[in-house]
Amino acid sequence: MKLIPCPHCGNRAQAEFVYERSADSVVSLDAEPAVAVAALFSRANLRGVEEEIWRHTHGCGSWMLIRRDRVSHAIEWVKPIGSEALP
């Protein structure tokens, strides 16, 4: 069983979490339409390390930014996402 370290609850089973999207798909509200469409629908989906947005749906409900290797599934770090905008 894969464990994901929730910033609020500690290590929890992956089944408690839901993958939302890659962090590079987040666009600002004032982005040009062409830029927004490219970010939302034209991701490369490459192998290697990527930052992703996950939610602890069946736990505390918090959102988090996870830096994960898509090949080995090793998690480098986890950061909570608050009400502020994503980096």
C-alpha positions as CSV (number, residue, x, y, z in Angstrom):
1,M,0.0,0.0,0.0
2,K,1.3,3.4,-1.0
3,L,1.4,6.0,1.8
4,I,1.1,9.8,1.2
5,P,2.2,12.1,4.0
6,C,-0.7,14.5,4.7
7,P,0.6,17.8,6.2
8,H,-2.2,17.7,8.7
9,C,-2.9,14.0,9.4
10,G,0.5,12.3,8.8
11,N,1.0,9.2,6.6
12,R,-2.2,7.9,5.2
13,A,-3.2,5.3,2.6
14,Q,-3.3,6.5,-1.0
15,A,-6.9,5.4,-1.2
16,E,-7.9,8.4,1.0
17,F,-6.5,10.8,-1.6
18,V,-7.7,12.0,-5.0
19,Y,-5.4,13.2,-7.7
20,E,-6.8,16.5,-9.1
21,R,-4.3,17.7,-11.8
22,S,-0.8,18.7,-12.5
23,A,0.2,22.0,-11.1
24,D,1.2,23.4,-14.5
25,S,-2.5,23.3,-15.5
26,V,-3.4,26.1,-13.1
27,V,-4.0,29.4,-15.0
28,S,-4.7,32.9,-13.7
29,L,-8.1,34.4,-14.2
30,D,-6.6,37.2,-16.4
31,A,-4.7,34.9,-18.8
32,E,-5.2,35.2,-22.5
33,P,-7.7,32.6,-23.8
34,A,-5.0,30.9,-26.0
35,V,-2.7,30.6,-23.0
36,A,-5.4,29.2,-20.8
37,V,-6.5,26.6,-23.4
38,A,-2.9,25.5,-23.9
39,A,-2.3,25.1,-20.1
40,L,-5.6,23.3,-19.5
41,F,-5.7,20.9,-22.4
42,S,-2.1,20.5,-23.9
43,R,0.0,19.0,-21.1
44,A,3.0,16.9,-22.1
45,N,2.5,14.2,-19.5
46,L,6.2,13.4,-19.4
47,R,8.0,10.8,-17.3
48,G,9.9,12.2,-14.4
49,V,9.3,14.5,-11.5
50,E,6.3,16.8,-11.5
51,E,4.3,18.9,-9.1
52,E,0.7,17.7,-8.7
53,I,-2.4,18.9,-6.9
54,W,-4.0,16.3,-4.6
55,R,-6.9,16.4,-2.1
56,H,-7.2,14.3,1.1
57,T,-10.9,13.7,0.2
58,H,-11.5,10.8,2.6
59,G,-9.6,12.4,5.5
60,C,-9.2,16.1,6.5
61,G,-10.3,17.4,3.1
62,S,-7.2,19.5,2.7
63,W,-5.6,20.4,-0.7
64,M,-1.8,19.8,-1.2
65,L,0.9,20.2,-3.7
66,I,2.9,17.0,-4.1
67,R,6.2,16.8,-5.9
68,R,6.3,13.2,-7.2
69,D,8.3,11.0,-9.6
70,R,5.8,9.6,-12.1
71,V,8.0,6.6,-12.9
72,S,8.9,5.4,-9.4
73,H,6.0,7.1,-7.6
74,A,8.4,8.4,-5.0
75,I,7.2,11.5,-3.2
76,E,9.9,14.2,-2.7
77,W,7.8,16.6,-0.7
78,V,4.3,17.7,0.2
79,K,3.1,21.2,0.9
80,P,-0.3,22.3,2.0
81,I,-2.3,24.6,-0.2
82,G,-4.2,27.4,1.6
83,S,-6.5,30.0,0.4
84,E,-3.6,31.8,-1.3
85,A,-3.0,31.3,-5.0
86,L,-0.7,28.5,-6.2
87,P,2.9,29.3,-7.0
